[in-house]
């Protein structure tokens, strides 16, 4: 008879997780080294007791907001190339519901995230328990059922023995390169403390091997045939290149066949920006070089990308090109009616290289010309000064409004100039973290790095609030590198509480707030479609008039940060920003730089159209133009 151990469900969960390892290319890594929690009555006993009272090797961290700690866990897994995770546990009800957004973030981005949520009693004897939502038609539904729509795997431990199949399935999903995402396991409060005779083998050291499946020979031959027929192909490097650690092989592939390549948000930093064939970001938030080449390419070679609307410019950017894909996921490989090869990016690109021997693209000087034009634009973007006669870069925004902002804030910089200074002053291997607003567009276009895995951008869900929590997670993954949260003031106000966790843990993160008085990116979208600005600017209410008519508010984010224990600075011009960046590098405590940036001073689009819900009944001349432009672009765009 096999040996058993009579322990509680909570203890079983902790003991199992403490013995999970990952092997990739022969290197073993402990999969779970930390655990995030905010204890409440649904988790402080059971799993909480096991974390506090039993022997294990897991470091427990105190989160400050359930969504925040889970976003930090996502960034940690992303920065670790999906081979390390930090599980999170919350109480029942609102604590659990706070993590639903983070679950969506993880699943949209194919990042492993393991969530445990306290739940109602399996026995139902004390119902309704504190924080329980009752359903007259189905008593089995709880708050936690909200996770079903945003996870790859959902389970509820209604009996102690279910722990075994639930956790084995959780590992299967979390370590699946093709379809990883959030796993949510609901834990009824009574069951967490129940004991069961678990087989001792369940707690043995388990090594999960992530392999490199090479695509089928027939698929590769089809892909190679399409590429050989191309005169001017272009490659798009997505997140699959990063997670497969295939940057070197993809670069060599492009060099051998003279194929230029662009980067998605998830693929950026997999290959050095300085590579002569690297055109930079492509799509709605792409630059002029990548979009110009993509628009004329006859074949698109998509490696490890899931073709979001921002990458394809809502299927308009390379609408007439043939598409071939190399992707670990058959689902993503099938998109855009592509000729597909399903498998690992690294092994797949090596095999494809052999099949293309002797092929050369027909590019002459187009690649260099496109890059020179973008370099010229970059110099302009990073030298804009805000002063009299300044003309806003984006949208229908009057100089008077910019002057009002500058007056309210005592000065301001152009956002693009500030980004150029940050890149110039921070270490080459620094990690930047971002997610939402206008900054992802500016950074995909403008940010350059030759250091692998130095660009941690969450743009699958574009979740406001990821930035600061994400910088904490990235710092936990790489404690010896400087980490910078690139965050707008709107996102800062939405979620910044893990700054306190950074202070508590002695983790030096650097938060750079780009304060343009609220939601500048959405204000652009609003006004460019002919809609009057409304509730997208941070202004005082003026009587009963629309809020857009009030004075700009001026928030001192530096003062807020100091109250948490940060070293903080305010920068309204280039000299102040350079001084702040230089001094922040001398600090051992977390830092924050509050940069006042003028509205509409971000980058504009470079022929990257975005299909948004333009009304059929416009209320302005600009709205009529937006409607007509959408009609024309839809005619050009791919239909599937």
Secondary structure, DSSP 8 states (H G I E B T S, - for coil): ---EEEEEHHHHHHHHHTTEEEEETTEEEESEEEEEE---TTTTTTHHHHHHHS----EEEE-SSHHHHHHHHHHHHHHTTTS-EEEEEE-STHHHHTTHHHHHHHHHTT--EEEEEEE--SS-TT-S-TT----TT-TT--GGGGGGGG-SEEEE-SSTTHHHHHHHHHHHHHT-TTT--EEEEEEEHHHHT-EEEEEGGGGS-EEEEE------HHHHHHHHHHHHT-SSEEEEE-HHHHHTT-HHHHHHHHHHHT-EEEE-TTTTTSS-TT-TTEEEE-STT--HHHHHHHHH-SEEEEES----HHHHTTTTTTTTSEEEEEES-HHHHTGGG-EEEES-HHHHHHHHHHHTTT------SHHHHHHHHHHHHHHHHTT---STT---SSSS--HHHHHHHHHHHT--B-HHHHHHHHHHHS-TT-EEEE-STTHHHHHHHH----STT-EEE--SS--TTHHHHHHHHHHHH-TTS-EEEEEEHHHHHH--THHHHHHHHT---EEEEEESSS-HHHHHHHHHTT----SSS-B---TTS-GGGS-B----HHHHHHHHT-EEEEESSHHHHHHHHHHHTT-SS-EEEEEEB-TT-S---SS--------SS-SSHHHHHHHHHHHHHHHHS---
